């Protein structure tokens, strides 16, 4: 299973500058982000403490659902 970070890298480089791209770009640039994690709680706590923009937590929740559907078996 791929980590959430690796799942998110599909949103980097999108031509459309949306919140998913902003979150993916921020995760890529943040050297302390838990890049190997597959844990909702770990990533959610990290985002709560290091929120990159106001809508980041709601964007994360939506993307986590997509991650579970596509990556977790």
PyMOL Python script that loads the backbone (N, CA, C, O; Angstrom):
from pymol import cmd

cmd.read_pdbstr("""\
ATOM      1  N   UNK A   1       0.840  -1.181   0.000  1.00  0.00           N
ATOM      2  CA  UNK A   1       0.000   0.000   0.000  1.00  0.00           C
ATOM      3  C   UNK A   1       0.886   1.245   0.000  1.00  0.00           C
ATOM      4  O   UNK A   1       1.857   1.328   0.752  1.00  0.00           O
ATOM      5  N   UNK A   2       0.544   2.201  -0.842  1.00  0.00           N
ATOM      6  CA  UNK A   2       1.282   3.458  -0.891  1.00  0.00           C
ATOM      7  C   UNK A   2       0.882   4.349   0.282  1.00  0.00           C
ATOM      8  O   UNK A   2      -0.235   4.259   0.791  1.00  0.00           O
ATOM      9  N   UNK A   3       1.788   5.188   0.692  1.00  0.00           N
ATOM     10  CA  UNK A   3       1.487   6.144   1.751  1.00  0.00           C
ATOM     11  C   UNK A   3       0.555   7.230   1.210  1.00  0.00           C
ATOM     12  O   UNK A   3       0.406   7.397   0.000  1.00  0.00           O
ATOM     13  N   UNK A   4      -0.060   7.956   2.127  1.00  0.00           N
ATOM     14  CA  UNK A   4      -0.923   9.056   1.722  1.00  0.00           C
ATOM     15  C   UNK A   4      -0.121  10.102   0.956  1.00  0.00           C
ATOM     16  O   UNK A   4      -0.615  10.676  -0.015  1.00  0.00           O
ATOM     17  N   UNK A   5       1.097  10.348   1.381  1.00  0.00           N
ATOM     18  CA  UNK A   5       1.970  11.302   0.696  1.00  0.00           C
ATOM     19  C   UNK A   5       2.151  10.913  -0.775  1.00  0.00           C
ATOM     20  O   UNK A   5       2.011  11.755  -1.662  1.00  0.00           O
ATOM     21  N   UNK A   6       2.459   9.655  -1.029  1.00  0.00           N
ATOM     22  CA  UNK A   6       2.645   9.215  -2.410  1.00  0.00           C
ATOM     23  C   UNK A   6       1.346   9.320  -3.214  1.00  0.00           C
ATOM     24  O   UNK A   6       1.372   9.663  -4.396  1.00  0.00           O
ATOM     25  N   UNK A   7       0.229   9.029  -2.580  1.00  0.00           N
ATOM     26  CA  UNK A   7      -1.072   9.216  -3.219  1.00  0.00           C
ATOM     27  C   UNK A   7      -1.263  10.678  -3.623  1.00  0.00           C
ATOM     28  O   UNK A   7      -1.753  10.965  -4.716  1.00  0.00           O
ATOM     29  N   UNK A   8      -0.877  11.596  -2.741  1.00  0.00           N
ATOM     30  CA  UNK A   8      -1.079  13.020  -2.975  1.00  0.00           C
ATOM     31  C   UNK A   8      -0.196  13.583  -4.082  1.00  0.00           C
ATOM     32  O   UNK A   8      -0.531  14.610  -4.673  1.00  0.00           O
ATOM     33  N   UNK A   9       0.903  12.940  -4.366  1.00  0.00           N
ATOM     34  CA  UNK A   9       1.820  13.483  -5.371  1.00  0.00           C
ATOM     35  C   UNK A   9       1.200  13.518  -6.768  1.00  0.00           C
ATOM     36  O   UNK A   9       1.734  14.170  -7.665  1.00  0.00           O
ATOM     37  N   UNK A  10       0.084  12.827  -6.957  1.00  0.00           N
ATOM     38  CA  UNK A  10      -0.618  12.901  -8.244  1.00  0.00           C
ATOM     39  C   UNK A  10      -1.204  14.292  -8.485  1.00  0.00           C
ATOM     40  O   UNK A  10      -1.500  14.649  -9.625  1.00  0.00           O
ATOM     41  N   UNK A  11      -1.373  15.076  -7.427  1.00  0.00           N
ATOM     42  CA  UNK A  11      -1.948  16.412  -7.550  1.00  0.00           C
ATOM     43  C   UNK A  11      -0.899  17.493  -7.781  1.00  0.00           C
ATOM     44  O   UNK A  11      -1.254  18.619  -8.131  1.00  0.00           O
ATOM     45  N   UNK A  12       0.374  17.184  -7.596  1.00  0.00           N
ATOM     46  CA  UNK A  12       1.427  18.164  -7.861  1.00  0.00           C
ATOM     47  C   UNK A  12       1.537  18.389  -9.356  1.00  0.00           C
ATOM     48  O   UNK A  12       1.399  17.459 -10.151  1.00  0.00           O
ATOM     49  N   UNK A  13       1.783  19.612  -9.723  1.00  0.00           N
ATOM     50  CA  UNK A  13       1.968  19.927 -11.133  1.00  0.00           C
ATOM     51  C   UNK A  13       0.687  20.096 -11.917  1.00  0.00           C
ATOM     52  O   UNK A  13       0.728  20.319 -13.127  1.00  0.00           O
ATOM     53  N   UNK A  14      -0.459  19.993 -11.246  1.00  0.00           N
ATOM     54  CA  UNK A  14      -1.720  20.237 -11.956  1.00  0.00           C
ATOM     55  C   UNK A  14      -1.729  21.662 -12.487  1.00  0.00           C
ATOM     56  O   UNK A  14      -1.232  22.578 -11.831  1.00  0.00           O
ATOM     57  N   UNK A  15      -2.281  21.847 -13.647  1.00  0.00           N
ATOM     58  CA  UNK A  15      -2.372  23.190 -14.215  1.00  0.00           C
ATOM     59  C   UNK A  15      -3.365  24.041 -13.444  1.00  0.00           C
ATOM     60  O   UNK A  15      -3.180  25.250 -13.301  1.00  0.00           O
ATOM     61  N   UNK A  16      -4.415  23.409 -12.949  1.00  0.00           N
ATOM     62  CA  UNK A  16      -5.421  24.130 -12.176  1.00  0.00           C
ATOM     63  C   UNK A  16      -4.904  24.336 -10.755  1.00  0.00           C
ATOM     64  O   UNK A  16      -4.518  23.378 -10.086  1.00  0.00           O
ATOM     65  N   UNK A  17      -4.895  25.569 -10.303  1.00  0.00           N
ATOM     66  CA  UNK A  17      -4.389  25.879  -8.968  1.00  0.00           C
ATOM     67  C   UNK A  17      -5.538  25.764  -7.965  1.00  0.00           C
ATOM     68  O   UNK A  17      -6.167  26.763  -7.615  1.00  0.00           O
ATOM     69  N   UNK A  18      -5.803  24.545  -7.508  1.00  0.00           N
ATOM     70  CA  UNK A  18      -6.885  24.320  -6.561  1.00  0.00           C
ATOM     71  C   UNK A  18      -6.317  23.911  -5.195  1.00  0.00           C
ATOM     72  O   UNK A  18      -5.100  23.824  -5.027  1.00  0.00           O
ATOM     73  N   UNK A  19      -7.190  23.664  -4.234  1.00  0.00           N
ATOM     74  CA  UNK A  19      -6.743  23.335  -2.879  1.00  0.00           C
ATOM     75  C   UNK A  19      -6.022  21.991  -2.807  1.00  0.00           C
ATOM     76  O   UNK A  19      -5.120  21.822  -1.987  1.00  0.00           O
ATOM     77  N   UNK A  20      -6.400  21.045  -3.642  1.00  0.00           N
ATOM     78  CA  UNK A  20      -5.711  19.760  -3.657  1.00  0.00           C
ATOM     79  C   UNK A  20      -4.253  19.947  -4.084  1.00  0.00           C
ATOM     80  O   UNK A  20      -3.347  19.360  -3.493  1.00  0.00           O
ATOM     81  N   UNK A  21      -4.036  20.763  -5.106  1.00  0.00           N
ATOM     82  CA  UNK A  21      -2.677  21.056  -5.565  1.00  0.00           C
ATOM     83  C   UNK A  21      -1.910  21.813  -4.489  1.00  0.00           C
ATOM     84  O   UNK A  21      -0.740  21.520  -4.243  1.00  0.00           O
ATOM     85  N   UNK A  22      -2.554  22.785  -3.844  1.00  0.00           N
ATOM     86  CA  UNK A  22      -1.877  23.547  -2.788  1.00  0.00           C
ATOM     87  C   UNK A  22      -1.432  22.631  -1.656  1.00  0.00           C
ATOM     88  O   UNK A  22      -0.324  22.775  -1.139  1.00  0.00           O
ATOM     89  N   UNK A  23      -2.294  21.685  -1.266  1.00  0.00           N
ATOM     90  CA  UNK A  23      -1.939  20.765  -0.190  1.00  0.00           C
ATOM     91  C   UNK A  23      -0.803  19.843  -0.614  1.00  0.00           C
ATOM     92  O   UNK A  23       0.128  19.614   0.158  1.00  0.00           O
ATOM     93  N   UNK A  24      -0.869  19.320  -1.818  1.00  0.00           N
ATOM     94  CA  UNK A  24       0.191  18.434  -2.307  1.00  0.00           C
ATOM     95  C   UNK A  24       1.530  19.168  -2.401  1.00  0.00           C
ATOM     96  O   UNK A  24       2.566  18.623  -2.022  1.00  0.00           O
ATOM     97  N   UNK A  25       1.508  20.383  -2.899  1.00  0.00           N
ATOM     98  CA  UNK A  25       2.744  21.163  -2.996  1.00  0.00           C
ATOM     99  C   UNK A  25       3.313  21.456  -1.613  1.00  0.00           C
ATOM    100  O   UNK A  25       4.524  21.371  -1.409  1.00  0.00           O
ATOM    101  N   UNK A  26       2.455  21.798  -0.673  1.00  0.00           N
ATOM    102  CA  UNK A  26       2.906  22.062   0.690  1.00  0.00           C
ATOM    103  C   UNK A  26       3.509  20.805   1.316  1.00  0.00           C
ATOM    104  O   UNK A  26       4.557  20.873   1.957  1.00  0.00           O
ATOM    105  N   UNK A  27       2.852  19.663   1.133  1.00  0.00           N
ATOM    106  CA  UNK A  27       3.372  18.402   1.675  1.00  0.00           C
ATOM    107  C   UNK A  27       4.755  18.100   1.091  1.00  0.00           C
ATOM    108  O   UNK A  27       5.648  17.651   1.808  1.00  0.00           O
ATOM    109  N   UNK A  28       4.926  18.345  -0.189  1.00  0.00           N
ATOM    110  CA  UNK A  28       6.199  18.091  -0.857  1.00  0.00           C
ATOM    111  C   UNK A  28       7.308  18.975  -0.280  1.00  0.00           C
ATOM    112  O   UNK A  28       8.440  18.523  -0.111  1.00  0.00           O
ATOM    113  N   UNK A  29       6.984  20.220   0.016  1.00  0.00           N
ATOM    114  CA  UNK A  29       7.986  21.165   0.499  1.00  0.00           C
ATOM    115  C   UNK A  29       8.248  21.062   1.995  1.00  0.00           C
ATOM    116  O   UNK A  29       9.283  21.532   2.467  1.00  0.00           O
ATOM    117  N   UNK A  30       7.335  20.460   2.752  1.00  0.00           N
ATOM    118  CA  UNK A  30       7.490  20.334   4.207  1.00  0.00           C
ATOM    119  C   UNK A  30       8.306  19.080   4.517  1.00  0.00           C
ATOM    120  O   UNK A  30       7.808  17.961   4.401  1.00  0.00           O
ATOM    121  N   UNK A  31       9.543  19.274   4.906  1.00  0.00           N
ATOM    122  CA  UNK A  31      10.449  18.147   5.147  1.00  0.00           C
ATOM    123  C   UNK A  31      10.069  17.309   6.366  1.00  0.00           C
ATOM    124  O   UNK A  31      10.531  16.176   6.501  1.00  0.00           O
ATOM    125  N   UNK A  32       9.234  17.850   7.254  1.00  0.00           N
ATOM    126  CA  UNK A  32       8.829  17.115   8.452  1.00  0.00           C
ATOM    127  C   UNK A  32       7.507  16.363   8.280  1.00  0.00           C
ATOM    128  O   UNK A  32       7.094  15.626   9.175  1.00  0.00           O
ATOM    129  N   UNK A  33       6.852  16.543   7.151  1.00  0.00           N
ATOM    130  CA  UNK A  33       5.584  15.851   6.935  1.00  0.00           C
ATOM    131  C   UNK A  33       5.818  14.339   7.003  1.00  0.00           C
ATOM    132  O   UNK A  33       6.802  13.843   6.454  1.00  0.00           O
ATOM    133  N   UNK A  34       4.914  13.598   7.675  1.00  0.00           N
ATOM    134  CA  UNK A  34       5.082  12.134   7.794  1.00  0.00           C
ATOM    135  C   UNK A  34       4.840  11.426   6.456  1.00  0.00           C
ATOM    136  O   UNK A  34       3.754  10.905   6.206  1.00  0.00           O
ATOM    137  N   UNK A  35       5.845  11.415   5.624  1.00  0.00           N
ATOM    138  CA  UNK A  35       5.721  10.961   4.239  1.00  0.00           C
ATOM    139  C   UNK A  35       5.455   9.468   4.081  1.00  0.00           C
ATOM    140  O   UNK A  35       4.976   9.040   3.031  1.00  0.00           O
ATOM    141  N   UNK A  36       5.750   8.682   5.084  1.00  0.00           N
ATOM    142  CA  UNK A  36       5.554   7.231   4.965  1.00  0.00           C
ATOM    143  C   UNK A  36       4.293   6.747   5.684  1.00  0.00           C
ATOM    144  O   UNK A  36       4.036   5.546   5.765  1.00  0.00           O
ATOM    145  N   UNK A  37       3.529   7.677   6.194  1.00  0.00           N
ATOM    146  CA  UNK A  37       2.370   7.321   7.009  1.00  0.00           C
ATOM    147  C   UNK A  37       1.169   6.893   6.166  1.00  0.00           C
ATOM    148  O   UNK A  37       0.917   7.411   5.078  1.00  0.00           O
ATOM    149  N   UNK A  38       0.446   5.928   6.717  1.00  0.00           N
ATOM    150  CA  UNK A  38      -0.846   5.518   6.170  1.00  0.00           C
ATOM    151  C   UNK A  38      -1.930   5.692   7.232  1.00  0.00           C
ATOM    152  O   UNK A  38      -3.031   5.157   7.101  1.00  0.00           O
ATOM    153  N   UNK A  39      -1.607   6.446   8.286  1.00  0.00           N
ATOM    154  CA  UNK A  39      -2.496   6.631   9.421  1.00  0.00           C
ATOM    155  C   UNK A  39      -3.236   7.963   9.354  1.00  0.00           C
ATOM    156  O   UNK A  39      -2.617   9.027   9.328  1.00  0.00           O
ATOM    157  N   UNK A  40      -4.562   7.894   9.325  1.00  0.00           N
ATOM    158  CA  UNK A  40      -5.378   9.105   9.327  1.00  0.00           C
ATOM    159  C   UNK A  40      -5.057   9.963  10.537  1.00  0.00           C
ATOM    160  O   UNK A  40      -4.873  11.173  10.407  1.00  0.00           O
ATOM    161  N   UNK A  41      -4.988   9.348  11.717  1.00  0.00           N
ATOM    162  CA  UNK A  41      -4.768  10.107  12.943  1.00  0.00           C
ATOM    163  C   UNK A  41      -3.432  10.838  12.930  1.00  0.00           C
ATOM    164  O   UNK A  41      -3.362  12.008  13.308  1.00  0.00           O
ATOM    165  N   UNK A  42      -2.386  10.168  12.503  1.00  0.00           N
ATOM    166  CA  UNK A  42      -1.064  10.796  12.477  1.00  0.00           C
ATOM    167  C   UNK A  42      -1.035  11.999  11.531  1.00  0.00           C
ATOM    168  O   UNK A  42      -0.530  13.063  11.889  1.00  0.00           O
ATOM    169  N   UNK A  43      -1.571  11.828  10.341  1.00  0.00           N
ATOM    170  CA  UNK A  43      -1.549  12.908   9.355  1.00  0.00           C
ATOM    171  C   UNK A  43      -2.477  14.041   9.777  1.00  0.00           C
ATOM    172  O   UNK A  43      -2.129  15.213   9.638  1.00  0.00           O
ATOM    173  N   UNK A  44      -3.641  13.703  10.286  1.00  0.00           N
ATOM    174  CA  UNK A  44      -4.595  14.706  10.724  1.00  0.00           C
ATOM    175  C   UNK A  44      -4.015  15.549  11.863  1.00  0.00           C
ATOM    176  O   UNK A  44      -4.144  16.773  11.856  1.00  0.00           O
ATOM    177  N   UNK A  45      -3.386  14.905  12.830  1.00  0.00           N
ATOM    178  CA  UNK A  45      -2.757  15.653  13.930  1.00  0.00           C
ATOM    179  C   UNK A  45      -1.653  16.568  13.411  1.00  0.00           C
ATOM    180  O   UNK A  45      -1.531  17.713  13.846  1.00  0.00           O
ATOM    181  N   UNK A  46      -0.860  16.063  12.488  1.00  0.00           N
ATOM    182  CA  UNK A  46       0.213  16.881  11.925  1.00  0.00           C
ATOM    183  C   UNK A  46      -0.364  18.120  11.238  1.00  0.00           C
ATOM    184  O   UNK A  46       0.141  19.229  11.415  1.00  0.00           O
ATOM    185  N   UNK A  47      -1.411  17.923  10.465  1.00  0.00           N
ATOM    186  CA  UNK A  47      -2.029  19.058   9.771  1.00  0.00           C
ATOM    187  C   UNK A  47      -2.658  20.041  10.753  1.00  0.00           C
ATOM    188  O   UNK A  47      -2.607  21.251  10.532  1.00  0.00           O
ATOM    189  N   UNK A  48      -3.249  19.537  11.831  1.00  0.00           N
ATOM    190  CA  UNK A  48      -3.846  20.430  12.817  1.00  0.00           C
ATOM    191  C   UNK A  48      -2.793  21.335  13.446  1.00  0.00           C
ATOM    192  O   UNK A  48      -3.065  22.504  13.716  1.00  0.00           O
ATOM    193  N   UNK A  49      -1.609  20.813  13.678  1.00  0.00           N
ATOM    194  CA  UNK A  49      -0.532  21.593  14.291  1.00  0.00           C
ATOM    195  C   UNK A  49       0.206  22.465  13.289  1.00  0.00           C
ATOM    196  O   UNK A  49       0.805  23.469  13.675  1.00  0.00           O
ATOM    197  N   UNK A  50       0.178  22.112  12.029  1.00  0.00           N
ATOM    198  CA  UNK A  50       0.970  22.812  11.006  1.00  0.00           C
ATOM    199  C   UNK A  50       0.115  23.230   9.820  1.00  0.00           C
ATOM    200  O   UNK A  50       0.559  23.149   8.675  1.00  0.00           O
ATOM    201  N   UNK A  51      -1.085  23.666  10.079  1.00  0.00           N
ATOM    202  CA  UNK A  51      -2.048  23.926   9.008  1.00  0.00           C
ATOM    203  C   UNK A  51      -1.491  24.915   7.975  1.00  0.00           C
ATOM    204  O   UNK A  51      -1.128  26.039   8.321  1.00  0.00           O
ATOM    205  N   UNK A  52      -1.426  24.492   6.713  1.00  0.00           N
ATOM    206  CA  UNK A  52      -0.826  25.342   5.688  1.00  0.00           C
ATOM    207  C   UNK A  52      -1.756  26.423   5.137  1.00  0.00           C
ATOM    208  O   UNK A  52      -1.281  27.454   4.661  1.00  0.00           O
ATOM    209  N   UNK A  53      -3.072  26.206   5.192  1.00  0.00           N
ATOM    210  CA  UNK A  53      -4.057  27.196   4.746  1.00  0.00           C
ATOM    211  C   UNK A  53      -5.393  26.825   5.382  1.00  0.00           C
ATOM    212  O   UNK A  53      -5.590  25.670   5.759  1.00  0.00           O
ATOM    213  N   UNK A  54      -6.318  27.784   5.511  1.00  0.00           N
ATOM    214  CA  UNK A  54      -7.546  27.568   6.289  1.00  0.00           C
ATOM    215  C   UNK A  54      -8.373  26.335   5.913  1.00  0.00           C
ATOM    216  O   UNK A  54      -8.926  25.687   6.801  1.00  0.00           O
ATOM    217  N   UNK A  55      -8.471  25.998   4.652  1.00  0.00           N
ATOM    218  CA  UNK A  55      -9.325  24.877   4.233  1.00  0.00           C
ATOM    219  C   UNK A  55      -8.583  23.542   4.186  1.00  0.00           C
ATOM    220  O   UNK A  55      -9.151  22.544   3.743  1.00  0.00           O
ATOM    221  N   UNK A  56      -7.341  23.503   4.628  1.00  0.00           N
ATOM    222  CA  UNK A  56      -6.513  22.302   4.464  1.00  0.00           C
ATOM    223  C   UNK A  56      -7.116  21.060   5.124  1.00  0.00           C
ATOM    224  O   UNK A  56      -7.047  19.972   4.553  1.00  0.00           O
ATOM    225  N   UNK A  57      -7.702  21.200   6.308  1.00  0.00           N
ATOM    226  CA  UNK A  57      -8.247  20.017   6.993  1.00  0.00           C
ATOM    227  C   UNK A  57      -9.446  19.441   6.264  1.00  0.00           C
ATOM    228  O   UNK A  57      -9.578  18.221   6.167  1.00  0.00           O
ATOM    229  N   UNK A  58     -10.321  20.290   5.752  1.00  0.00           N
ATOM    230  CA  UNK A  58     -11.470  19.767   5.012  1.00  0.00           C
ATOM    231  C   UNK A  58     -11.024  19.165   3.676  1.00  0.00           C
ATOM    232  O   UNK A  58     -11.588  18.167   3.226  1.00  0.00           O
ATOM    233  N   UNK A  59     -10.020  19.764   3.045  1.00  0.00           N
ATOM    234  CA  UNK A  59      -9.465  19.194   1.812  1.00  0.00           C
ATOM    235  C   UNK A  59      -8.864  17.825   2.115  1.00  0.00           C
ATOM    236  O   UNK A  59      -9.079  16.867   1.372  1.00  0.00           O
ATOM    237  N   UNK A  60      -8.117  17.739   3.198  1.00  0.00           N
ATOM    238  CA  UNK A  60      -7.525  16.465   3.603  1.00  0.00           C
ATOM    239  C   UNK A  60      -8.594  15.397   3.822  1.00  0.00           C
ATOM    240  O   UNK A  60      -8.446  14.267   3.356  1.00  0.00           O
ATOM    241  N   UNK A  61      -9.663  15.746   4.523  1.00  0.00           N
ATOM    242  CA  UNK A  61     -10.724  14.761   4.782  1.00  0.00           C
ATOM    243  C   UNK A  61     -11.314  14.209   3.488  1.00  0.00           C
ATOM    244  O   UNK A  61     -11.531  13.003   3.370  1.00  0.00           O
ATOM    245  N   UNK A  62     -11.573  15.078   2.523  1.00  0.00           N
ATOM    246  CA  UNK A  62     -12.108  14.622   1.246  1.00  0.00           C
ATOM    247  C   UNK A  62     -11.122  13.740   0.493  1.00  0.00           C
ATOM    248  O   UNK A  62     -11.500  12.725  -0.091  1.00  0.00           O
ATOM    249  N   UNK A  63      -9.856  14.139   0.514  1.00  0.00           N
ATOM    250  CA  UNK A  63      -8.837  13.354  -0.168  1.00  0.00           C
ATOM    251  C   UNK A  63      -8.566  12.039   0.545  1.00  0.00           C
ATOM    252  O   UNK A  63      -8.220  11.048  -0.098  1.00  0.00           O
ATOM    253  N   UNK A  64      -8.717  12.018   1.854  1.00  0.00           N
ATOM    254  CA  UNK A  64      -8.521  10.769   2.599  1.00  0.00           C
ATOM    255  C   UNK A  64      -9.555   9.731   2.169  1.00  0.00           C
ATOM    256  O   UNK A  64      -9.232   8.551   2.032  1.00  0.00           O
ATOM    257  N   UNK A  65     -10.795  10.167   1.955  1.00  0.00           N
ATOM    258  CA  UNK A  65     -11.833   9.239   1.478  1.00  0.00           C
ATOM    259  C   UNK A  65     -11.445   8.650   0.121  1.00  0.00           C
ATOM    260  O   UNK A  65     -11.607   7.452  -0.110  1.00  0.00           O
ATOM    261  N   UNK A  66     -10.937   9.490  -0.765  1.00  0.00           N
ATOM    262  CA  UNK A  66     -10.486   9.017  -2.074  1.00  0.00           C
ATOM    263  C   UNK A  66      -9.305   8.056  -1.920  1.00  0.00           C
ATOM    264  O   UNK A  66      -9.230   7.040  -2.611  1.00  0.00           O
ATOM    265  N   UNK A  67      -8.398   8.378  -1.024  1.00  0.00           N
ATOM    266  CA  UNK A  67      -7.243   7.519  -0.740  1.00  0.00           C
ATOM    267  C   UNK A  67      -7.712   6.144  -0.258  1.00  0.00           C
ATOM    268  O   UNK A  67      -7.210   5.120  -0.721  1.00  0.00           O
ATOM    269  N   UNK A  68      -8.657   6.120   0.655  1.00  0.00           N
ATOM    270  CA  UNK A  68      -9.161   4.834   1.166  1.00  0.00           C
ATOM    271  C   UNK A  68      -9.805   4.019   0.052  1.00  0.00           C
ATOM    272  O   UNK A  68      -9.595   2.809  -0.027  1.00  0.00           O
ATOM    273  N   UNK A  69     -10.571   4.650  -0.794  1.00  0.00           N
ATOM    274  CA  UNK A  69     -11.239   3.929  -1.882  1.00  0.00           C
ATOM    275  C   UNK A  69     -10.242   3.348  -2.879  1.00  0.00           C
ATOM    276  O   UNK A  69     -10.453   2.256  -3.407  1.00  0.00           O
ATOM    277  N   UNK A  70      -9.161   4.074  -3.136  1.00  0.00           N
ATOM    278  CA  UNK A  70      -8.219   3.669  -4.174  1.00  0.00           C
ATOM    279  C   UNK A  70      -7.012   2.908  -3.688  1.00  0.00           C
ATOM    280  O   UNK A  70      -6.438   2.132  -4.451  1.00  0.00           O
ATOM    281  N   UNK A  71      -6.601   3.098  -2.443  1.00  0.00           N
ATOM    282  CA  UNK A  71      -5.336   2.554  -1.980  1.00  0.00           C
ATOM    283  C   UNK A  71      -5.458   1.490  -0.907  1.00  0.00           C
ATOM    284  O   UNK A  71      -4.644   0.567  -0.862  1.00  0.00           O
ATOM    285  N   UNK A  72      -6.439   1.595  -0.056  1.00  0.00           N
ATOM    286  CA  UNK A  72      -6.555   0.656   1.055  1.00  0.00           C
ATOM    287  C   UNK A  72      -7.487  -0.477   0.641  1.00  0.00           C
ATOM    288  O   UNK A  72      -8.619  -0.258   0.208  1.00  0.00           O
ATOM    289  N   UNK A  73      -6.985  -1.659   0.784  1.00  0.00           N
ATOM    290  CA  UNK A  73      -7.783  -2.811   0.358  1.00  0.00           C
ATOM    291  C   UNK A  73      -8.281  -3.609   1.537  1.00  0.00           C
ATOM    292  O   UNK A  73      -8.970  -4.613   1.356  1.00  0.00           O
TER     293      UNK A  73
END
""", "prot")
cmd.dss("prot")
cmd.show_as("cartoon", "prot")
cmd.util.cbc("prot")
cmd.orient("prot")
